[in-house]
């Protein structure tokens, strides 16, 4: 037999069954979920304040780390333009 050649059928899960839609509906029943606005307000009121100072400090370090090479590049570019202008 040539097992390496030919078309092989993919393995199929024969125990699959479609879920019932009888318990689904346009409106939810039972307990009402909190809106995204309520969840975000609760997050900013309780959790965001405790980490703000730390995150702001890290952001400042990242900005300064990125700013130094940009300033050095701008200074080198100014020197390059001045040297070409002198020619």
N, C-alpha and C positions, 0 to 999 in steps of 0.2 A: 504494500500500500504506500501511496505517496502522501504522507501526512504533512509534509512541508509545502505542498502545492495545493492549489484549489481554494475555493471559497468556503470559509467556515462560518456557520451561523453563530451569532453572538448568544451568550448565555442569557436567558431571560428568567426573571423572577416570576414564577407562575402562581405564587401565593399572594400577589398584589390584588388589592380590591379598592375601588373608589370609595371615598368617604361619603357619608350621608350629609346632605345639605338641609335636613329637616330642623337642625338646631341652629341654623344661621338665619339672620334677618337684618333688615335695614337698621333697626334700632336695637341697642343692647338692653338686655333685661338684667335685673339684679343691681349690684352696686355700681354706681357711676364712677368712671375713672376721672382722675384729675386732668385738667387741661394742660397743654404744654406751657401756657402762660403761668399757671399756678405752680407748676413744677419748677420753671425757671426762676420765678420770684422767690420760691423757697430756697432754691440753690444759692442765689445771690445773697439772700438774707443770712443764711447759716454757714455754708461751706466756703464760698468764694472769698469772704473777708479774711479768713485765717491764712490763706495762701497768697494773698495779694502782694504783700511786702516782699516775700521771697521771690515770687515770679517777676515783680518789677525790678528787683536787684539783678536777677539773671538776665532779664531783657536789657538792662543798662550795660552789663558786661558784654553781651553779644553785640550790641550797637557800637560800643567803643572798640571792640576787637575788629569789627568790620570797617569802622571809620578810619583807623590808622593807616591801613594799606591804601585806601581810597585817597586820603590826603597826600600820602607820599607819591602816589601815581600822578595826581594832579600837579604836584610840585615838579616832578620829573618832566612832565609834558610841557609845563611852562618853560623850563630850562631848555628843552629841546627846540621849542618854537623860537626862543630868543637866540639860540645858537644858529639856527637856519636863517634868521632875520639878519644876523651879523655878516653872513656870507655875501 
